[in-house]
Amino acid sequence: MKVLLDCSHLQTGGALQVGLATLDNAARTPEHEWHVVLSGRLAAQFPPAREKDFASLVRLPIRNHPLAKYWQIVRTLPEVEKRVRPDIVYVVLGPPKWRSRAPQLAGYAVPHLLYPETDAFAGRAGLTRERIYLALFLMGVRHDLHQAQNLVVETETVRKRLEAVEGFPRSRVFVVRNSYSPQFEKALGRDGSSAPRDRFSVFVPSAYYHHKNLEIVPKVAAELRTLTDRPFEFVMTLPESERGWHRIRDLARTLGVEASIRNVGPVPHQDIGARYRASDAVFLPTLLECSTAVYPESLAAGVPLVTSAIDFARELCREAALYVDPHAPREAAAALHRVMTDDVMRQRMIAAGREVLAMSYPTPEERWSTLNACLQDVAVGRPSAS
């Protein structure tokens, strides 16, 4: 089968990790002929020596403006499809920004449309420009969603919400549960980072988006300081030049907790496992999610997880996490303090994580096998199972 692998829109954070994992798996599946289009930012992390693993590979230049990125995709991908003549197009983490002539399967990873009851800007006054931008962005996402031929999602929660909220036919939505990548599994065996082990280290592995709710971190640090004299730090993974990091840093200074927040910058995918190993807890206060690699990565690394009390998190983590109101810093601080001080509960969470990982998450190999089967189903016009 000839597959056109569209990674043209992957730009940051977990999306790049998913793209790299997909490329690794495709390279190990020689029964298909793979043709690949990489975004500029993904291409920057993909070694030229590995191009020989694919029948063809196009590296797009980096474009920063959203309209420039959009026009780059809608101009380039149809031309590549015309040249390649694939049996199936797989758009990693869509929805797609173009409609192919060949059968198409696209990931769906924009939760905002599916949670109309959630305000990703809650508690942030004066963000009129960002709200307008988000509204325009979601108009585009809705257009892209409803021109998609078939979607693949990572949870039943998202599948149900796509049908209930957006009316997307269930028969055209495939579920392939998330997992950690093979590179992450290898990285878990390496020695950790330079994080000081004389303090309780809380890893916050997330890129900056409004819905990730990262501005709560300094507030949680301030509340945690009132609960313990033990040194602690929150380890963040944001570019130093990013406006979101500047907001978090400035708030930390205002609250007097700047010394308790350490930003290590974006972590290369091959090193992320070691960062988990060097941590005592993982904190993800997200307001919206379709899925996230943070959950299976935390469980695989054996690091207790504190996250948001929202349906997607409970489906993915069950009893292996502590759930908190993502708008309540004191509640989050209390949960982290329990992880810090209650060793019995901590060990119970780690054990539960191993069980949830075994029962609810496929191995990377199993996940790829399931996705591969979906590609073959879409190529021949077979609908998703109910």
Secondary structure in CASP SS format (residue, H / E / C, confidence):
PFRMAT SS
TARGET T0000
AUTHOR 0000-0000-0000
METHOD secondary structure of the structure
MODEL  1
M C 1.00
K E 1.00
V E 1.00
L E 1.00
L E 1.00
D E 1.00
C E 1.00
S C 1.00
H C 1.00
L C 1.00
Q C 1.00
T C 1.00
G H 1.00
G H 1.00
A H 1.00
L H 1.00
Q H 1.00
V H 1.00
G H 1.00
L H 1.00
A H 1.00
T H 1.00
L H 1.00
D H 1.00
N H 1.00
A H 1.00
A H 1.00
R C 1.00
T C 1.00
P C 1.00
E C 1.00
H C 1.00
E E 1.00
W E 1.00
H E 1.00
V E 1.00
V E 1.00
L E 1.00
S C 1.00
G H 1.00
R H 1.00
L H 1.00
A H 1.00
A H 1.00
Q C 1.00
F C 1.00
P C 1.00
P H 1.00
A H 1.00
R H 1.00
E H 1.00
K H 1.00
D H 1.00
F C 1.00
A C 1.00
S E 1.00
L E 1.00
V E 1.00
R E 1.00
L C 1.00
P C 1.00
I C 1.00
R C 1.00
N C 1.00
H C 1.00
P H 1.00
L H 1.00
A H 1.00
K H 1.00
Y H 1.00
W H 1.00
Q H 1.00
I H 1.00
V H 1.00
R H 1.00
T H 1.00
L H 1.00
P H 1.00
E H 1.00
V H 1.00
E H 1.00
K H 1.00
R H 1.00
V H 1.00
R C 1.00
P C 1.00
D C 1.00
I E 1.00
V E 1.00
Y E 1.00
V E 1.00
V E 1.00
L E 1.00
G E 1.00
P C 1.00
P C 1.00
K C 1.00
W C 1.00
R C 1.00
S C 1.00
R C 1.00
A C 1.00
P C 1.00
Q E 1.00
L E 1.00
A E 1.00
G E 1.00
Y E 1.00
A C 1.00
V C 1.00
P H 1.00
H H 1.00
L H 1.00
L H 1.00
Y C 1.00
P C 1.00
E C 1.00
T C 1.00
D C 1.00
A C 1.00
F C 1.00
A C 1.00
G C 1.00
R C 1.00
A C 1.00
G C 1.00
L C 1.00
T H 1.00
R H 1.00
E H 1.00
R H 1.00
I H 1.00
Y H 1.00
L H 1.00
A H 1.00
L H 1.00
F H 1.00
L H 1.00
M H 1.00
G H 1.00
V H 1.00
R H 1.00
H H 1.00
D H 1.00
L H 1.00
H H 1.00
Q H 1.00
A C 1.00
Q C 1.00
N E 1.00
L E 1.00
V E 1.00
V E 1.00
E C 1.00
T C 1.00
E H 1.00
T H 1.00
V H 1.00
R H 1.00
K H 1.00
R H 1.00
L H 1.00
E H 1.00
A H 1.00
V H 1.00
E H 1.00
G C 1.00
F C 1.00
P C 1.00
R H 1.00
S H 1.00
R H 1.00
V E 1.00
F E 1.00
V E 1.00
V C 1.00
R C 1.00
N C 1.00
S C 1.00
Y C 1.00
S C 1.00
P H 1.00
Q H 1.00
F H 1.00
E H 1.00
K H 1.00
A H 1.00
L C 1.00
G C 1.00
R C 1.00
D C 1.00
G C 1.00
S C 1.00
S C 1.00
A C 1.00
P C 1.00
R C 1.00
D C 1.00
R C 1.00
F E 1.00
S E 1.00
V E 1.00
F E 1.00
V E 1.00
P C 1.00
S C 1.00
A C 1.00
Y C 1.00
Y C 1.00
H H 1.00
H H 1.00
K H 1.00
N C 1.00
L C 1.00
E C 1.00
I H 1.00
V H 1.00
P H 1.00
K H 1.00
V H 1.00
A H 1.00
A H 1.00
E H 1.00
L H 1.00
R H 1.00
T C 1.00
L C 1.00
T C 1.00
D C 1.00
R C 1.00
P C 1.00
F E 1.00
E E 1.00
F E 1.00
V E 1.00
M E 1.00
T C 1.00
L C 1.00
P C 1.00
E C 1.00
S C 1.00
E C 1.00
R H 1.00
G H 1.00
W H 1.00
H H 1.00
R H 1.00
I H 1.00
R H 1.00
D H 1.00
L H 1.00
A H 1.00
R H 1.00
T H 1.00
L H 1.00
G C 1.00
V C 1.00
E H 1.00
A H 1.00
S H 1.00
I E 1.00
R E 1.00
N E 1.00
V C 1.00
G C 1.00
P C 1.00
V C 1.00
P C 1.00
H H 1.00
Q H 1.00
D H 1.00
I H 1.00
G H 1.00
A H 1.00
R H 1.00
Y H 1.00
R H 1.00
A C 1.00
S C 1.00
D C 1.00
A E 1.00
V E 1.00
F E 1.00
L E 1.00
P C 1.00
T C 1.00
L C 1.00
L C 1.00
E C 1.00
C C 1.00
S C 1.00
T C 1.00
A C 1.00
V H 1.00
Y H 1.00
P H 1.00
E H 1.00
S H 1.00
L H 1.00
A H 1.00
A H 1.00
G C 1.00
V C 1.00
P C 1.00
L E 1.00
V E 1.00
T E 1.00
S E 1.00
A C 1.00
I C 1.00
D H 1.00
F H 1.00
A H 1.00
R H 1.00
E H 1.00
L H 1.00
C H 1.00
R H 1.00
E H 1.00
A H 1.00
A E 1.00
L E 1.00
Y E 1.00
V E 1.00
D C 1.00
P C 1.00
H C 1.00
A C 1.00
P H 1.00
R H 1.00
E H 1.00
A H 1.00
A H 1.00
A H 1.00
A H 1.00
L H 1.00
H H 1.00
R H 1.00
V H 1.00
M H 1.00
T H 1.00
D C 1.00
D H 1.00
V H 1.00
M H 1.00
R H 1.00
Q H 1.00
R H 1.00
M H 1.00
I H 1.00
A H 1.00
A H 1.00
G H 1.00
R H 1.00
E H 1.00
V H 1.00
L H 1.00
A H 1.00
M H 1.00
S H 1.00
Y C 1.00
P C 1.00
T C 1.00
P H 1.00
E H 1.00
E H 1.00
R H 1.00
W H 1.00
S H 1.00
T H 1.00
L H 1.00
N H 1.00
A H 1.00
C H 1.00
L H 1.00
Q H 1.00
D H 1.00
V H 1.00
A H 1.00
V C 1.00
G C 1.00
R C 1.00
P C 1.00
S C 1.00
A C 1.00
S C 1.00
END
